[in-house]
Amino acid sequence: MYKKKTPKSRNSYNDSVKIFPGGISHNIRFFRPYPFFVKKAKDKHLFDIDGNRYVDYWMGHWALILGHSPNVVVNKLDSQIRHGTLYGTVNDTSIKLGESIKKAIPTSELLRFCTTGSEATMYAIRIARAVTKKRIICKTIGGWHGFNTDLMQSVNYPFEVDEGVGMTGREGDFVESIPFNDLERSIKLLDSVKDDLACIILEPVLGGGGCIPADINYLKGLEEYCKRNNILFILDEIVTGFRLNFGSASSSYRLDPDLITLGKIVGGGLPIGVVCGKKEIMQVANPVENKYKERICYIGGGTFSSNPLTMTAGYATLDYIGKNRKTIYNKINKLGDMARNGLTRLFSDYGLRTQVTGIGSVFHTHFLSNGVNEIKSANDVALCDNQALTRYHFSLMAKYGIFFLPHKMGAISVVHSERDIRNLMNATETILESDILMEKKD
Ligand SMILES: Cc1ncc(COP(=O)(O)O)c(C=O)c1O
């Protein structure tokens, strides 16, 4: 059915493999038999080159909280584009966006803009090493912080196997991976490297690792450990920043991280990364006044950093969300609850062992198997019946025009409605009735 509906996409994919390894420019964008090629996107919809329309729950890697091409952003971009796309020097809109972030996130006393989240996390750990003069960084098993070399450890199952094809093989010597949401075991591992430990970096909600919220006591325990031992506590809020509330998850959890990384939503649909944090720490990267009087910690760079288009889109987005924050977060968080509760009930009515994880406006379905009874870690996620998940996501896309990037959590934006969630539920029920999830082939 999918192949019948998408002949032009198949042709484009055939062209694409001649140009790009695997036919794609981001690994996770490939799915079998081939991804549909998008022609345009507006509000909650993606339109492919064959004329099919999809209600999108992938929402640009979860970045598009206002939906695709929202007028509030497009109108501002329309005017900015006529005034320049890249000045290569400083601009006032960056101050507006920076101020909006500062006001919403108390930790962000000083910020640096860059172009991707991967850069932001790379800079954050570099700052941590510079400030503490220690070398080891700690991340969680299954934690995803982008493709920078240091953090390419324990990302994919099996987590203990080196991911470092193309790396020296020594990067792992300076990375300690701890089990997500298991404070006792984490502390034991941290103790073994504490004298050379520069930072702990983790996501408040394991995103790519399976949409699993961190336990508040886990986060607090790690933060306390850092404070006691001169280790920087870094929250990677590239997904959670402005996703769960107007600001960071750290504020709602009453955490006090030293550094926070942001991306996605704050770029308003254009490329961005942000590293921000406490003044005395961020100062290590100040190229103008530097108390260290030696070489500074170089975190600047990036031809496109702070470019006026991204600044404009980001500021328009935060300005709009800020003014409408109550309605927006009430709405999307409520729709998230509706999706999680509704799907959980439905799967259980059909006798399927599943767990629908998530928080606020992000959610993900796991088909429990291999002795996994509860999703607590990325390891549990990896052991689930991922073939069933593929069939589920694929059926939603091919038969019902509902798009989740296969295997990835879904994100609700302000343009989704209760009706969309009901449609998702109805489609899921029809899929369950057809028993397709139990089939052994795609
Ligand atoms: C938590 C987290 N950190 C970092 C990144 C990397 O960001 P980017 O893809 O913009 O490099 C991602 C991307 O999905 C992410 O989810």
The ligand as a MOL file (V3000), in Angstrom:
LIG
                    3D

  0  0  0     0  0            999 V3000
M  V30 BEGIN CTAB
M  V30 COUNTS 16 16 0 0 0
M  V30 BEGIN ATOM
M  V30 1 C 18.9740 15.6410 24.0760 0
M  V30 2 C 19.6600 15.9920 22.7900 0
M  V30 3 N 20.8780 16.5480 22.8400 0
M  V30 4 C 21.5320 16.8910 21.7050 0
M  V30 5 C 20.9850 16.6760 20.4820 0
M  V30 6 C 21.7350 17.0570 19.2380 0
M  V30 7 O 21.1650 18.1780 18.6440 0
M  V30 8 P 21.4000 18.4540 17.0800 0
M  V30 9 O 20.6980 17.3530 16.3500 0
M  V30 10 O 20.7990 19.8020 16.8500 0
M  V30 11 O 22.8710 18.4450 16.8590 0
M  V30 12 C 19.7200 16.0890 20.3800 0
M  V30 13 C 19.1090 15.8360 19.0620 0
M  V30 14 O 18.1140 15.1870 18.9090 0
M  V30 15 C 19.0450 15.7290 21.5760 0
M  V30 16 O 17.8440 15.1350 21.5300 0
M  V30 END ATOM
M  V30 BEGIN BOND
M  V30 1 1 1 2
M  V30 2 1 2 3
M  V30 3 2 2 15
M  V30 4 2 3 4
M  V30 5 1 4 5
M  V30 6 1 5 6
M  V30 7 2 5 12
M  V30 8 1 6 7
M  V30 9 1 7 8
M  V30 10 2 8 9
M  V30 11 1 8 10
M  V30 12 1 8 11
M  V30 13 1 12 13
M  V30 14 1 12 15
M  V30 15 2 13 14
M  V30 16 1 15 16
M  V30 END BOND
M  V30 END CTAB
M  END
